[in-house]
Amino acid sequence: MPESRFLILFNTIHDVLRAEKILTEHAVQLELIPVPRSLSSDCGMSIALNGDIETVIGYISGIPTAGIYSFHGQEYTPVLFGRPH
C-alpha cells in the first residue's frame, strides 16, 4: 500500500519557508509546489510530502496553517486534527 501524500497550505510565504526549514532539519522529505487552483490560500506555495502527517504537524505546531489535505491525483480531502488552522 503506498504512503499517504499530503499537502500543507500556509497563509504567507514566510510561513512556508519557516516550515520548510524546520521539516528539513528533521529530515522530512518534502517538495514546495504551487497551491492547486482548486484550493484557496493567501500564499501561492505549499508543501507536499509523504508519510506520517501527525509527526510533521508536531514539528511545525508553532506555524499557523491555512489547510492540510490528503490527496490522490487531483482529489483533495481536508485532514482535521482538532487544532485550529
Residue, then its C-alpha position, 0 to 999 in steps of 0.5 A: m500500500p503506498e504512503s499517504r501524500f499530503l499537502i500543507l497550505f500556509n497563509t504567507i510565504h514566510d510561513v512556508l519557508r519557516a516550515e520548510k526549514i524546520l521539516t528539513e532539519h528533521a529530515v522530512q522529505l518534502e517538495l514546495i509546489p504551487v497551491p492547486r487552483s482548486l484550493s484557496s490560500d493567501c500564499g501561492m506555495s505549499i508543501a507536499l510530502n509523504g508519510d506520517i502527517e501527525t509527526v510533521i504537524g508536531y514539528i511545525s505546531g508553532i506555524p499557523t496553517a491555512g489547510i492540510y489535505s490528503f490527496h490522490g491525483q487531483e482529489y483533495t480531502p481536508v485532514l482535521f486534527g482538532r487544532p485550529h488552522 
